[in-house]
């Protein structure tokens, strides 16, 4: 079975690439959103099955052949950012309605670090954080009924 395509939104490109690597083989991160303006512009296009105009420099796989099954956001995107990205999709016609995953900030982080502290971590801690995040996302997506929900916000 081919890996299922996901969009990953994370502020730290190093962590995003680690998460991308560790989502395999079940999931493939096709597109990585690092800044809010890209999320607002690109996510609606991707959920329409279209390729964003500036995709060639994106850190995701850039394999846009299969439809996205979920949007995953990291803790670097606060409630307001999340709402702006999600609302951009509500006003777009012809999009695929998918679950939106957010970190459960009540759960301990893989390294214990807060989102705003991640740039202060060493390479080993960043690696552990990315791997732990991928494990949590995969565990969440593996629960019965998560994939296939439409526009529901699910905490991982």
VOPAGU-2260 file (C-alpha; in pm, 1 decimal, decimal comma):
REM VOPAGU-2260
SITE   aa  ch    i         X         Y         Z
SITE  UNK   A    0       0,0       0,0       0,0
SITE  UNK   A    1     127,7     348,4     -86,6
SITE  UNK   A    2     185,9     592,1     198,8
SITE  UNK   A    3    -102,9     830,6     264,3
SITE  UNK   A    4     -27,9    1198,2     183,5
SITE  UNK   A    5     -31,2    1457,5     461,2
SITE  UNK   A    6      39,4    1829,1     487,8
SITE  UNK   A    7     268,3    1921,0     777,9
SITE  UNK   A    8     273,7    2269,9     931,5
SITE  UNK   A    9     572,9    2340,5    1155,1
SITE  UNK   A   10     781,5    2647,3    1228,1
SITE  UNK   A   11    1117,3    2470,3    1256,4
SITE  UNK   A   12    1241,9    2327,7     923,4
SITE  UNK   A   13    1483,4    2087,1    1095,0
SITE  UNK   A   14    1210,4    1933,1    1307,8
SITE  UNK   A   15     971,0    1926,4    1011,9
SITE  UNK   A   16    1219,1    1723,5     807,9
SITE  UNK   A   17    1271,0    1478,3    1094,5
SITE  UNK   A   18     893,7    1437,0    1131,9
SITE  UNK   A   19     867,5    1387,7     755,0
SITE  UNK   A   20    1127,0    1110,0     761,2
SITE  UNK   A   21     965,5     929,6    1054,4
SITE  UNK   A   22     610,1     945,0     918,6
SITE  UNK   A   23     716,0     685,0     660,9
SITE  UNK   A   24     627,4     418,7     558,0
SITE  UNK   A   25     260,2     473,3     648,7
SITE  UNK   A   26     239,6     842,9     559,0
SITE  UNK   A   27     424,0    1074,1     321,1
SITE  UNK   A   28     457,0    1445,6     398,0
SITE  UNK   A   29     389,0    1595,8      57,2
SITE  UNK   A   30     409,7    1960,8     160,7
SITE  UNK   A   31     562,6    2140,5     459,5
SITE  UNK   A   32     423,9    2475,9     572,6
SITE  UNK   A   33     676,9    2684,2     767,9
SITE  UNK   A   34     503,2    3023,7     776,8
SITE  UNK   A   35     143,9    3131,8     822,5
SITE  UNK   A   36     107,5    3309,7     487,8
SITE  UNK   A   37     210,1    2992,6     305,0
SITE  UNK   A   38     -42,7    2792,8     504,6
SITE  UNK   A   39    -325,5    3030,9     422,1
SITE  UNK   A   40    -233,5    3027,3      51,9
SITE  UNK   A   41    -115,2    2668,7      -4,6
SITE  UNK   A   42    -342,2    2448,8     208,0
SITE  UNK   A   43    -663,0    2540,0      20,2
SITE  UNK   A   44    -488,6    2471,4    -313,2
SITE  UNK   A   45    -354,8    2137,7    -192,8
SITE  UNK   A   46    -697,0    2034,5     -61,8
SITE  UNK   A   47    -839,0    2118,0    -405,0
SITE  UNK   A   48    -586,5    1879,7    -558,6
SITE  UNK   A   49    -386,7    2165,3    -708,6
SITE  UNK   A   50     -12,8    2226,6    -687,1
SITE  UNK   A   51      97,6    2549,2    -514,9
SITE  UNK   A   52     286,2    2787,1    -746,8
SITE  UNK   A   53     609,3    2793,3    -542,5
SITE  UNK   A   54     621,5    2420,1    -468,9
SITE  UNK   A   55     967,5    2350,9    -615,0
SITE  UNK   A   56    1146,6    2477,8    -304,2
SITE  UNK   A   57     914,7    2302,9     -58,7
SITE  UNK   A   58    1071,3    2060,5     190,4
SITE  UNK   A   59     794,4    1803,0     142,9
SITE  UNK   A   60     806,4    1519,8    -109,7
SITE  UNK   A   61     625,9    1739,3    -366,9
SITE  UNK   A   62     438,9    1431,3    -487,2
SITE  UNK   A   63      94,0    1578,5    -530,6
SITE  UNK   A   64     -58,7    1288,6    -727,9
SITE  UNK   A   65    -275,8    1147,6    -447,4
SITE  UNK   A   66    -524,8    1347,9    -238,9
SITE  UNK   A   67    -419,4    1472,0     104,4
SITE  UNK   A   68    -574,0    1277,8     394,1
SITE  UNK   A   69    -499,5    1520,4     679,7
SITE  UNK   A   70    -340,0    1850,3     779,7
SITE  UNK   A   71    -104,2    1826,1    1079,0
SITE  UNK   A   72       3,8    2140,0    1264,8
SITE  UNK   A   73     278,9    2178,1    1520,7
SITE  UNK   A   74     280,2    2378,4    1840,9
SITE  UNK   A   75     452,1    2673,2    1673,7
SITE  UNK   A   76     120,3    2769,7    1517,9
SITE  UNK   A   77     -99,4    2922,2    1788,8
SITE  UNK   A   78    -480,9    2920,4    1801,0
SITE  UNK   A   79    -509,0    3231,9    1585,5
SITE  UNK   A   80    -270,3    3096,2    1319,4
SITE  UNK   A   81    -452,3    2764,0    1315,7
SITE  UNK   A   82    -789,1    2936,0    1275,3
SITE  UNK   A   83    -660,9    3151,4     987,7
SITE  UNK   A   84    -533,4    2846,8     796,4
SITE  UNK   A   85    -846,0    2641,5     861,5
SITE  UNK   A   86   -1079,6    2931,6     779,3
SITE  UNK   A   87    -898,5    2990,9     448,6
SITE  UNK   A   88   -1020,8    2645,4     350,7
SITE  UNK   A   89   -1380,2    2715,1     457,9
SITE  UNK   A   90   -1408,6    2991,6     200,4
SITE  UNK   A   91   -1261,3    2781,8     -81,3
SITE  UNK   A   92   -1486,3    2579,7    -309,3
SITE  UNK   A   93   -1406,5    2228,2    -418,0
SITE  UNK   A   94   -1172,2    2134,2    -135,8
SITE  UNK   A   95   -1129,9    1789,3      14,0
SITE  UNK   A   96   -1254,3    1795,8     374,0
SITE  UNK   A   97    -999,0    1627,1     599,0
SITE  UNK   A   98    -922,1    1605,8     971,1
SITE  UNK   A   99    -691,8    1871,0    1115,4
SITE  UNK   A  100    -447,6    1750,6    1380,3
SITE  UNK   A  101    -300,9    1972,9    1651,5
SITE  UNK   A  102     -69,0    1892,2    1939,2
SITE  UNK   A  103    -235,4    1837,1    2274,2
SITE  UNK   A  104     -44,0    2090,5    2481,0
SITE  UNK   A  105    -158,9    1916,0    2801,0
SITE  UNK   A  106      50,1    1610,1    2709,5
SITE  UNK   A  107     422,1    1616,2    2781,1
SITE  UNK   A  108     635,8    1697,1    2479,4
SITE  UNK   A  109     894,4    1442,7    2365,1
SITE  UNK   A  110    1175,9    1656,4    2511,4
SITE  UNK   A  111     971,0    1851,6    2763,1
SITE  UNK   A  112    1045,4    2169,8    2565,6
SITE  UNK   A  113     786,6    2431,0    2481,8
SITE  UNK   A  114     741,3    2538,5    2118,1
SITE  UNK   A  115     919,7    2870,3    2173,1
SITE  UNK   A  116    1220,7    2688,6    2329,0
SITE  UNK   A  117    1288,8    2455,7    2035,6
SITE  UNK   A  118    1551,6    2675,7    1871,1
SITE  UNK   A  119    1757,0    2653,1    2191,4
SITE  UNK   A  120    1774,4    2272,0    2182,0
SITE  UNK   A  121    2077,2    2076,5    2069,8
SITE  UNK   A  122    2077,3    1840,2    1772,0
SITE  UNK   A  123    2000,2    1529,1    1980,9
SITE  UNK   A  124    1702,0    1693,0    2149,1
SITE  UNK   A  125    1569,8    1822,3    1815,4
SITE  UNK   A  126    1602,8    1471,1    1670,9
SITE  UNK   A  127    1416,5    1322,7    1969,1
SITE  UNK   A  128    1147,6    1589,2    1946,7
SITE  UNK   A  129    1086,8    1523,5    1575,6
SITE  UNK   A  130    1080,0    1146,3    1618,8
SITE  UNK   A  131     845,4    1172,6    1916,9
SITE  UNK   A  132     613,2    1405,0    1728,5
SITE  UNK   A  133     596,6    1164,8    1433,5
SITE  UNK   A  134     513,1     876,2    1670,2
SITE  UNK   A  135     230,3    1075,8    1830,9
SITE  UNK   A  136      85,9    1180,9    1494,1
SITE  UNK   A  137     100,4     825,7    1357,1
SITE  UNK   A  138     -63,4     687,8    1672,3
SITE  UNK   A  139    -341,5     944,8    1640,1
SITE  UNK   A  140    -396,9     874,5    1271,0
SITE  UNK   A  141    -402,2     501,2    1343,4
SITE  UNK   A  142    -706,8     529,9    1570,3
SITE  UNK   A  143   -1032,1     405,3    1421,8
SITE  UNK   A  144   -1238,7     678,4    1265,3
SITE  UNK   A  145    -977,3     955,7    1260,2
SITE  UNK   A  146    -906,3     934,4     889,0
SITE  UNK   A  147   -1221,8    1009,7     701,3
SITE  UNK   A  148   -1353,4    1269,4     943,5
SITE  UNK   A  149   -1430,0    1598,9     776,8
SITE  UNK   A  150   -1286,5    1921,8     914,3
SITE  UNK   A  151   -1273,6    1785,1    1268,2
SITE  UNK   A  152    -993,6    1914,1    1491,6
SITE  UNK   A  153    -819,1    1624,2    1663,6
SITE  UNK   A  154    -549,3    1654,6    1929,0
SITE  UNK   A  155    -244,7    1429,1    1918,0
